C-alpha cells in the first residue's frame, strides 16, 4: 500500500549494525509531519445501527472495547480508504492541518523544493509538475505565488499519488529513508539485545515464526464477531489491481 514496488523483504536482527547509515534518526520533525495521513480517515462510522461522526470517536476507547478488536479490524480492512492529498481532509481534522503547517514554520524547515533535491528528485519549476489537479495547482499558486515558496508540509500532500500506491512520490521516498534510519536502528534489533534474555526463548520463537499481519491479529482477537461499516463522502484512494 505504501510502495508500488513488488519485492519480498525480511528483517534480520543484527544484520545492519556495521552499515554507515546505522545511527539514530536525525529527521524527527519531518517524519512527525509526513505521517499525518488524514485523508485516509473516514467521515463517519456505522456503529450499533447508527452513524457516529468522526469527531465523536476521538478518545472514545469504549467504542473499541464494546465492539471488539476483531470486528473493528475486519470493518477497517474491508473499507476503501480515503485519498491522501490536499482538499480531502475531514472537517474535524482541519485544525490539526493548520497546527502542522505552524509546526513546520516554527521548526524553520526548508522548502518543499529543497527536500525534493535532498531526496534526489528534480526541483519543480511549475505548479503543474506537482499535481495534475487544477484545484491543487490554483490553490498552491494563490497561497505561494512561486513553487520555491511552497512549504514542506503542504508540498508533501500536494503531489499526485503514484500509481499502485497510496502515497505521493516524495512521501514514499522519505518513508523508505525512515525505514533505514529509524526502524532498522531500533535497539531491540541489535545483536547485544536480540536474544533469549530479552525476549525469552518462547518469545523469540513467536517473533521468528511470524511472517504476516494476519498471524498477529489472529493471536490477539476473540472468536469472530459482527463487524460494523464505515462511510466516507470524500474522495477515495484508487484501488490497486
N, C-alpha and C positions, 0 to 999 in steps of 0.2 A: 504493500500500500504506500510506503514511503518512497521507495526507489523503483524505477522502471527496469532495473537490471535483474535478469534471471540467473542467479547463481546460488549455490549452497555454501553456507558459512557456518563453521562450528567453532565455538570458543574453546580454546585450550589454555587453562590457567598456567601462568608462568612462562608462556611462550614468547612474550614480547619484552621482557624485563631489560634486555640489552639493546633494545631499539633506541635510536637517538631521539624519538619523539615521546618516549615514555617519561612523562612528567605530569605534574598537576595541571588542571585546566586553567588557562590564562585568559579565557574569554567568558567569564561567568555572566556578565551583564548581557552580552549579546545573545547567549544561549537562553537566558531567562526570558528575553523578549521574543526570540524566534519560535519558541514552543507555545505561544499563545494562539492556538488554532481555534479561535472562537467560532469561525464559520462552520465548523463541524457540528456545533451544538444544536439540538432541535429546539423548536419554539415551544412545544408543549409535549406532555406525556399523557397517555391514557392509562389511568390508574384506578382500579376499583370501579370501573364503569363510568368514570368522569374524566374530563380533560383537566390536567393540572399545569398551569403556566410555568415556564422555566423558573421565573423568579421565586415561585413558591416551593421549589425543590432545593434551593440553596441552603446548605447547612441543616437539612432535614433528614437526618440519618434514619428516622423511623420508616421512611419510605422503602429503604433497602431492607431494614430489619423485618418489616411487615410482609413484604412480597418475596423476600429470599434472594440470595445471590444468584442462584441458578436461573430464576425467572428473569431477573434483570439482565444478566449476560446474554441469555437467549434472545430477548427482545432487542437488545442493543446490536447484536451480531446480525440480526435479520433486517435491521433498519438501514436504509440508504443514508449515508452521512451527508451533511451539507457541504457545499463547495467552499474551500478555503480561498479567500480573496476579499478585495475591497467591496463595499456595498452589500455585504452578506453577513453582517454581524447581528445577532439577536439584540433587540432594543434594550433589554435589561443588562446587556454587557457593554453598551456603548461607553459608559463612564470608565470602564476598565481600559478600553482602547485609548481614550483621552489620557488616562494616567500613564499608559505605556509610552505614548509619544513624549509626555513630560519627563518620564524617567530617562529616555534616550537623550533628551536635551540636557538634563541635569548631569548626566554622566559625560556629556560633551563627546558623544560618539561621532565617528567620522561619517561622511555622507554615504548614501546608498551606492553611488558610483565608485567610491573608494573601496568599499567592501567587495564590490564586483571585481575590481582589479586585484585585491588581495587574494581572492579565490580563483584568480586566473581566468576570469570571464572578461570579454572585451567591454570597455566602457560604452554605455549607451550615449547616443548623440541626439536622439529624438524620442518623444513620448511613445510613438507607435512601435518602437523597438522593445518597450517594456510590456505592452499589452495590445492586443488587437481589439479590445473593447473600447468603443468611442467614449462611453461614460467614464471609464477609468482614465483615458487619455485627457479628456476635458477636465476632470477633477484635479489631476496632477498639475496640469498647465495652469489652472485657475489658482491653485494654492501656492505653487512653487515658481512658476514662470519659466524656469530653466531646469533641465534634467540634472545638472550638477548641484542643485539646491535641494533635491529630494532627500529626505532623511532616511536613516537606516530602517526604522520600523515600518513606516508606510510603504517604502520601496519594496521590502521583502514580500508584502502581501499584494502589491500591485501587479506583479508579474503573472502572466498566464500560467496555469497549471500544466505540467508536462503530460504528454500522452502516456497512458498506462501508469499514472502516478497520482497521488492525492496532493502533491506539493509542487510549487514552482521550483525553478532550477537553482536559484541561489540558496533558498532554504534547504533544499535537498543536499547540496554540497556541504553546507555548514553542519547539517545533521551527521553527515559522514565524518567530518572533522571531529565532531563531538564524540563519535563512537571510538575514535582512536586516541583522543586527548583526555577523555574523562571515563567513559565506560570501561575501556580495557586497562585503564590505570587504577581501577578500584583496588584498594589494599587487599581485599579478600581474595583477589586473583593472584597475588604474589606467592612465590614458592615458599616463603617462610610462614605464610598464614594458611595456605590451602593444604590442609592435612587433617587427619582424624581428630587431633586435639582441638581443632577449631569447630569442625562440623560433626564430629563423631563418625564412626565407620558407617553406620546406617544412613546418616545424613549425606555423606559423600556418595553412597550407592544410589540414593534417590536423585541427587543432583546429576550424576553422570548417566543415569538411565532416562532422564527426562529430555525429550527432543522436540516437544511441541507444547503450545499453549493449552491445547485440549487436555493434556495429561494433568497440568496444574489445576485447571478448572474442575476436572473430574474428581480430583482428590479433595477438593475443598467445597463441594456443594452437596446438599442433601438430595434425596430422590427427586426426580423430575416434578416440577410444579407448573402451574398455569402461568404463561408469560403475559405481559401487558404490551400494548402497542405504543409507538411513538409517532407523533405527527409533526410535519415540517412544512411551512409555507414558503420558505426562501429557496434560492437556487440550490440544487443538489449536485453532488460530485458526480462526474461521468463514471459510468461503470466500466471496469476493465474486462475485456473478453477473456 
